[in-house]
Amino acid sequence: MTIYVGNLSYRATEEDLKTVFAEYGEVKRIVLPTDRETGRLRGFAFVDMGEDAQEDAAITELDGAEWMGRQLRVNKAKPRDDERRGSWGKKQ
């Protein structure tokens, strides 16, 4: 399972997120997407942890929490819908 973390401060770093989520268990991976044109953070991240129970605990504790002046949205990431991504330019 992957955790979606939304409404992030644009100042948040991978290390900042690792510190917060490490309180709930082993952090395996953090992805902080950036805008292709500007290189600026997009205000959300994805976090993978060692065990589902750790991810569940992090979601329960951090969803709605204030961090870096923002109220976080933390939940299970939805599977990526590859059909919808960029399909507007494809012929059917």
C-alpha positions in Angstrom: 0.0 0.0 0.0 1.1 3.5 -0.7 0.1 6.5 1.4 -0.9 9.8 -0.3 0.0 12.9 1.6 -1.7 16.1 0.3 -1.8 19.7 1.1 2.0 19.7 1.8 4.0 22.8 2.4 6.1 23.6 -0.7 9.1 23.8 1.8 8.7 20.2 2.8 11.7 18.0 1.9 12.1 14.2 1.6 14.0 14.3 4.9 11.2 16.2 6.7 8.7 13.6 5.6 11.0 10.7 6.5 11.3 12.1 10.0 7.6 12.4 10.5 6.7 9.0 9.1 9.6 7.2 10.8 7.7 7.7 14.1 5.2 5.0 12.8 7.8 2.5 11.4 10.2 1.9 8.6 10.0 4.3 5.7 10.8 2.4 2.5 10.3 5.2 -0.1 9.2 8.8 -0.5 8.2 10.4 -3.8 7.9 14.2 -3.9 6.6 15.0 -7.4 7.7 18.2 -9.0 6.3 20.3 -11.8 8.1 19.4 -15.1 8.4 23.0 -16.3 9.2 24.9 -13.1 10.8 22.1 -11.0 8.7 23.3 -8.0 7.1 20.8 -5.7 3.5 20.0 -6.4 2.3 20.0 -2.8 1.8 16.3 -2.4 3.9 13.2 -1.8 3.7 9.4 -1.7 5.1 7.4 1.1 5.7 3.6 1.3 6.3 2.0 4.7 7.5 -1.4 5.8 4.2 -2.9 7.0 0.5 -2.2 6.3 -0.1 -1.8 10.1 2.5 1.0 10.2 0.8 2.7 7.2 -2.6 2.5 8.8 -1.3 4.0 12.1 0.4 6.9 10.2 -2.8 7.6 8.2 -5.0 7.5 11.4 -2.6 9.9 13.3 -1.6 12.3 10.6 -4.8 12.8 8.5 -6.0 16.3 9.4 -2.9 17.1 11.5 -1.3 20.5 11.1 2.3 20.4 9.9 4.4 23.3 8.6 1.4 25.6 8.8 -0.8 23.3 6.6 -3.6 20.8 7.5 -2.4 17.5 6.0 -4.6 15.1 4.0 -3.3 11.6 4.5 -4.9 8.5 3.0 -4.4 5.4 1.0 -3.2 6.3 -2.5 -5.6 5.3 -5.2 -4.2 3.1 -8.0 -3.0 5.1 -10.9 -5.5 5.2 -13.8 -3.2 5.0 -16.8 -6.1 5.0 -19.2 -7.1 8.5 -18.1 -3.6 9.9 -18.0 -2.9 11.6 -21.3 -5.7 9.9 -23.1 -7.1 13.2 -24.4 -4.5 13.2 -27.1 -4.9 9.6 -28.2 -7.1 8.4 -31.0 -9.8 6.0 -29.9 
